[in-house]
Amino acid sequence: MKYSIVIPAHNEESCIQATIDLLVEKLSSEKFDYEIIVVCDHCTDSTKSIVEECGKGNPSIRAISNLESAGFGMAVRCGLEHFSGDAVAIFMGDAS
């Protein structure tokens, strides 16, 4: 079974790396097949480039952009349109 984690993110450069690291550590230690999709919601900071850098070392991590109207709900919707796992969870960019 493959788990998809969708993270809606708006200007999360200060915390997105730590959130991804936390998820990767937990999912890997449990030996889950997973993907982490960070939906960059009209970011004006380096959130997307940070996620793309993470994805260079781990193909299970990817960044996509919400090209629709900005907002949490639209970012979640965008992520739900792009996941490929058997189950999906929404996770906050700041790991709250």
URNORMO-V26104 format. One record per backbone hydrogen bond with DSSP energy under -1.0 kcal/mol. CO is the residue of the C=O (numbers start at 1). NH is the residue of the N-H. If there is no record, write none. Layout:
BEGIN
CO,NH / CO,NH
END
This chain:
BEGIN
2,86 / 2,87 / 3,35 / 4,89 / 5,37 / 6,91 / 7,39 / 9,41 / 12,15 / 12,16 / 15,19 / 16,20 / 17,21 / 18,22 / 19,23 / 20,24 / 21,25 / 22,26 / 23,27 / 24,28 / 25,29 / 26,30 / 27,32 / 28,31 / 33,3 / 35,5 / 36,62 / 37,7 / 38,64 / 39,9 / 40,42 / 40,66 / 46,50 / 47,51 / 48,52 / 49,53 / 50,54 / 51,55 / 52,56 / 58,61 / 60,36 / 62,38 / 64,40 / 71,75 / 72,76 / 73,77 / 74,78 / 75,79 / 76,80 / 77,81 / 79,82 / 87,4 / 89,6 / 92,95
END
